Amino acid sequence: MLQVGINGYGTIGKRVADAVAAQPDMAVCGVAKASPDFGAEGAVRRDYPLYAALEDRLPSFREAGFDPAGTSKELIEESDIVVDATPGGIGAENLTRYKAADTPAILQGKEDDALVETSFNARSNFEKAVDADYVRVVSCNTTGISRLVTPLEEAYGVEKVRATLVRRGGDPDQTGRGPINDILPDPVTVPSHHGPDVRTILPDLEIDTMGLKVPATLMHMHSLNIELSEEPDTDEVCELLEGESRIFVVDGDMAIDGTGKLREYARDYGRPRGDLWENCVWGDSINVEGSELYMFQAIHQESDVIPENVDAIRAMTGLASREESMALTDEALGIGLPEPRGRSKIASPAP
């Protein structure tokens, strides 16, 4: 049983820990936190060994009634592999500690691609992470675009991607984030950083991206125009995307007209924390005109990278092939929302 340490137990770290604990071939060695807040209480309730991020934080944990198993230094030494889910920039600092301990590690998307041997998306470039020691799981938006573009490239070829990303101002618990009542070009320069980040996964892809930030917390929204090498019809593209386990094509009859209802659907479906690990593509938005494909997709920024972290662990440690790992992860987490209730209900657009 592979022993996985989780360094950082916030939005991503706690979800990665739960996902690792659900796998049949790995276990949570422990989780490290910087402060003894409600997250520490959640870790203890889940029976995860709790570690303080730094030596000088140990007294505050003990004063709060916790009994830490040690510090992140001990966690790193005791783990077969570490998933670093610390805030952006801290992972880069921690990398020297992982290397000193000779412990493989996974960084998250806010860290620089140059720090690691490869950036990672399970559907797109699993094999590049095989036997690697240091890997970066790309950001939620890059994950979502890579998952979508890869099957389209395999089936039809992709000439160019144009994406406008409407991004949430902050996660639900990020009380200091914004904007509160504004719409911000973010960044105001074009293209945004998202296109170059996608090319860390798909280096030959022609992609331009623009970003906006809005006063919302639920999800990101992508408006996509993809120029294909072939001219499939709309129904063909719908069927192709429905065949991808980590893409949920939202049927029009479900009356899900926004990200709020998507999250409500996830909660009603029994998803932990209301998580949506899948890209959520509105079926009615899928439209092919000649070789030009258009669609809207929503990305749950708190959760879509979680299965990728699990698959990266298997790639780096040689536990399974891409197909085997994705199937194991999907089954363990329950990835794959119900298929739409009939392809005929998403009509092709009138010529």
ZAMARGU-4260 file (C-alpha; in steps of 0.2 Angstrom, whole numbers, plus 5000, padded with zeros to 4 digits):
<rodrens>
0) 5000/5000/5000 | 5008/5016/4994 | 5010/5029/5008 | 5005/5046/5002 | 5008/5062/5012
5) 4998/5078/5010 | 5007/5094/5014 | 4994/5107/5015 | 4976/5103/5020 | 4966/5117/5013
10) 4954/5117/4998 | 4964/5105/4987 | 4973/5096/5001 | 4958/5090/5010 | 4950/5084/4994
15) 4966/5075/4988 | 4967/5066/5005 | 4949/5060/5004 | 4952/5054/4986 | 4968/5045/4991
20) 4960/5037/5006 | 4946/5030/4994 | 4959/5021/4983 | 4962/5003/4984 | 4981/5004/4982
25) 4986/5019/4992 | 4984/5026/5010 | 4985/5043/5018 | 5002/5043/5028 | 4997/5060/5036
30) 4992/5078/5032 | 5002/5094/5037 | 4994/5110/5042 | 5000/5127/5046 | 4987/5131/5059
35) 4976/5122/5071 | 4959/5128/5063 | 4943/5119/5059 | 4953/5110/5045 | 4964/5101/5058
40) 4948/5096/5067 | 4942/5089/5050 | 4958/5079/5048 | 4957/5071/5065 | 4939/5066/5062
45) 4944/5057/5047 | 4958/5048/5057 | 4972/5056/5046 | 4988/5058/5056 | 4990/5076/5059
50) 5007/5085/5057 | 5012/5103/5060 | 5019/5112/5045 | 5034/5119/5055 | 5042/5115/5071
55) 5037/5132/5079 | 5019/5128/5076 | 5019/5113/5087 | 5014/5123/5103 | 4999/5131/5095
60) 4992/5114/5090 | 4995/5107/5107 | 4987/5122/5115 | 4972/5119/5104 | 4970/5102/5110
65) 4978/5092/5096 | 4992/5080/5097 | 5003/5081/5082 | 5012/5066/5075 | 5027/5078/5071
70) 5031/5091/5058 | 5030/5091/5039 | 5049/5086/5040 | 5044/5069/5048 | 5029/5067/5036
75) 5040/5070/5021 | 5053/5057/5027 | 5039/5044/5031 | 5029/5046/5015 | 5033/5036/4998
80) 5027/5052/4989 | 5020/5069/4994 | 5006/5079/4986 | 5010/5097/4990 | 4994/5107/4991
85) 5001/5122/5000 | 4997/5140/4994 | 5005/5146/4978 | 5024/5149/4979 | 5026/5138/4995
90) 5027/5122/4985 | 5042/5129/4976 | 5051/5133/4993 | 5046/5115/4998 | 5053/5107/4983
95) 5071/5108/4990 | 5065/5099/5006 | 5057/5085/4995 | 5073/5083/4986 | 5084/5083/5001
100) 5073/5069/5008 | 5073/5060/4991 | 5054/5060/4992 | 5045/5061/4975 | 5032/5075/4975
105) 5018/5083/4966 | 5016/5102/4965 | 5000/5111/4960 | 4996/5123/4946 | 5001/5139/4954
110) 5019/5133/4954 | 5031/5136/4939 | 5032/5122/4926 | 5051/5125/4925 | 5052/5117/4943
115) 5047/5100/4938 | 5050/5086/4925 | 5033/5088/4918 | 5016/5096/4920 | 5002/5083/4920
120) 4985/5079/4914 | 4979/5061/4915 | 4969/5061/4899 | 4983/5070/4889 | 5000/5066/4894
125) 5000/5052/4908 | 5015/5043/4900 | 5027/5059/4902 | 5025/5057/4921 | 5030/5039/4922
130) 5044/5036/4934 | 5046/5055/4936 | 5051/5062/4953 | 5043/5079/4953 | 5027/5083/4943
135) 5015/5098/4943 | 4997/5095/4941 | 4991/5109/4931 | 4977/5122/4936 | 4959/5119/4936
140) 4956/5129/4920 | 4971/5120/4911 | 4965/5103/4917 | 4947/5107/4910 | 4954/5113/4893
145) 4966/5099/4891 | 4953/5086/4895 | 4941/5093/4882 | 4954/5096/4868 | 4963/5079/4869
150) 4948/5068/4863 | 4944/5081/4849 | 4962/5081/4843 | 4962/5062/4843 | 4945/5061/4833
155) 4946/5076/4821 | 4962/5086/4823 | 4963/5103/4831 | 4969/5118/4821 | 4966/5131/4834
160) 4958/5135/4851 | 4950/5152/4856 | 4944/5152/4874 | 4937/5166/4885 | 4938/5161/4903
165) 4925/5169/4915 | 4933/5166/4932 | 4926/5166/4949 | 4932/5180/4960 | 4937/5168/4974
170) 4932/5151/4982 | 4918/5151/4994 | 4930/5152/5009 | 4941/5165/5002 | 4933/5180/5011
175) 4947/5192/5006 | 4945/5189/4987 | 4935/5199/4974 | 4929/5209/4965 | 4913/5212/4975
180) 4904/5222/4962 | 4914/5223/4946 | 4920/5214/4930 | 4938/5214/4928 | 4949/5209/4913
185) 4961/5197/4922 | 4974/5200/4915 | 4970/5215/4904 | 4984/5209/4892 | 4980/5197/4879
190) 4983/5182/4878 | 4981/5177/4896 | 4993/5165/4905 | 4981/5150/4902 | 4985/5147/4884
195) 5004/5145/4888 | 4999/5134/4903 | 4989/5122/4892 | 5004/5121/4880 | 5014/5113/4895
200) 5002/5099/4892 | 4999/5100/4873 | 5015/5108/4867 | 5009/5109/4848 | 4992/5116/4852
205) 4988/5133/4844 | 4978/5142/4858 | 4973/5160/4862 | 4965/5164/4879 | 4957/5179/4887
210) 4952/5180/4905 | 4939/5189/4915 | 4935/5189/4934 | 4918/5191/4940 | 4910/5192/4958
215) 4905/5174/4960 | 4912/5159/4970 | 4904/5144/4962 | 4914/5139/4946 | 4923/5145/4931
220) 4914/5147/4914 | 4923/5144/4897 | 4917/5151/4881 | 4926/5140/4867 | 4928/5141/4849
225) 4938/5127/4842 | 4944/5125/4824 | 4944/5107/4819 | 4954/5099/4805 | 4938/5089/4800
230) 4919/5094/4799 | 4910/5082/4810 | 4892/5086/4814 | 4885/5092/4830 | 4878/5075/4836
235) 4895/5066/4832 | 4904/5079/4844 | 4891/5076/4857 | 4893/5058/4857 | 4912/5059/4857
240) 4911/5070/4873 | 4898/5059/4881 | 4910/5045/4880 | 4923/5054/4891 | 4921/5049/4909
245) 4927/5066/4915 | 4916/5076/4904 | 4898/5078/4909 | 4887/5084/4894 | 4872/5093/4902
250) 4856/5088/4894 | 4844/5103/4890 | 4829/5094/4898 | 4838/5095/4915 | 4834/5113/4916
255) 4852/5117/4922 | 4855/5135/4916 | 4870/5140/4927 | 4883/5135/4938 | 4872/5137/4954
260) 4861/5123/4948 | 4876/5113/4943 | 4882/5113/4961 | 4864/5110/4967 | 4863/5095/4956
265) 4880/5089/4963 | 4874/5090/4981 | 4857/5082/4976 | 4867/5068/4968 | 4876/5065/4984
270) 4893/5072/4979 | 4905/5076/4994 | 4906/5095/4997 | 4895/5096/4981 | 4911/5093/4970
275) 4910/5091/4952 | 4926/5082/4946 | 4920/5082/4928 | 4920/5096/4915 | 4902/5102/4913
280) 4898/5105/4895 | 4881/5112/4890 | 4874/5100/4877 | 4863/5113/4869 | 4878/5125/4867
285) 4888/5112/4856 | 4887/5118/4839 | 4897/5114/4823 | 4897/5125/4808 | 4909/5118/4795
290) 4925/5115/4805 | 4921/5128/4818 | 4915/5120/4835 | 4907/5131/4849 | 4902/5127/4866
295) 4901/5132/4885 | 4909/5122/4899 | 4909/5125/4917 | 4924/5120/4928 | 4923/5117/4947
300) 4939/5125/4953 | 4939/5116/4970 | 4938/5099/4963 | 4942/5095/4945 | 4961/5093/4948
305) 4958/5080/4962 | 4957/5064/4951 | 4972/5071/4942 | 4983/5071/4958 | 4978/5053/4961
310) 4983/5048/4943 | 4999/5057/4944 | 5003/5047/4960 | 5001/5031/4950 | 5010/5037/4935
315) 5026/5042/4945 | 5026/5026/4955 | 5022/5014/4941 | 5006/5007/4950 | 4996/5007/4934
320) 4994/5012/4916 | 4984/5027/4911 | 4968/5017/4907 | 4970/5007/4922 | 4973/5022/4934
325) 4959/5033/4927 | 4947/5018/4928 | 4952/5014/4946 | 4951/5033/4951 | 4934/5035/4943
330) 4927/5020/4951 | 4934/5024/4968 | 4927/5042/4968 | 4911/5038/4958 | 4916/5049/4944
335) 4904/5049/4929 | 4887/5058/4931 | 4872/5050/4922 | 4871/5051/4903 | 4859/5063/4895
340) 4842/5056/4892 | 4843/5056/4874 | 4854/5062/4860 | 4839/5067/4849 | 4834/5080/4862
345) 4849/5090/4858 | 4845/5095/4840 | 4858/5101/4827 | 4856/5119/4823 | 4847/5124/4808
350) 4858/5128/4793
</rodrens>
